[in-house]
Amino acid sequence: RAQREIVSDIPEVADLGTRPDEAAEQNEEFANVRAAFDQLDDNCRHLLTLLMMEPQLSYEEICEQWGRPIGSIGPTRSRCLERIRKLMP
């Protein structure tokens, strides 16, 4: 089985082709998202991490690793993303 990587490894510094003001804005946005993600409970962080794996996991694989029923993925994902939105400045 191929080893899976987490997609959330967003670079700390924006691309060289980006204007300095855009790069600063992108870096600030990344820092805000990361800070909000870090404030989530373990359940949300675990689920969102599984959903962002590369190559993408199937819902069955996510349920197996997360230990929850398949029908709870969508509603829990929605609640977790709403929490991130509320934590963002």
Residue pairs with C-beta under 8 A, 6 or more apart in sequence:
2 55
4 53
4 54
4 55
4 57
5 53
5 54
6 49
6 52
6 53
6 54
7 52
7 53
7 54
8 37
8 49
8 52
10 30
12 27
12 30
13 23
13 27
14 22
14 23
14 26
14 27
15 23
18 26
32 88
32 89
33 84
33 88
35 87
36 83
36 84
36 87
36 88
37 45
37 48
37 84
38 45
39 87
40 48
40 80
40 83
40 84
40 87
43 76
44 76
44 79
44 80
44 83
46 66
47 62
47 66
47 68
47 73
47 76
47 77
47 80
48 77
48 80
48 81
50 57
50 62
50 65
50 66
51 57
51 62
51 73
51 77
57 65
59 70
59 73
60 70
62 73
63 69
63 70
63 73
66 73
68 76
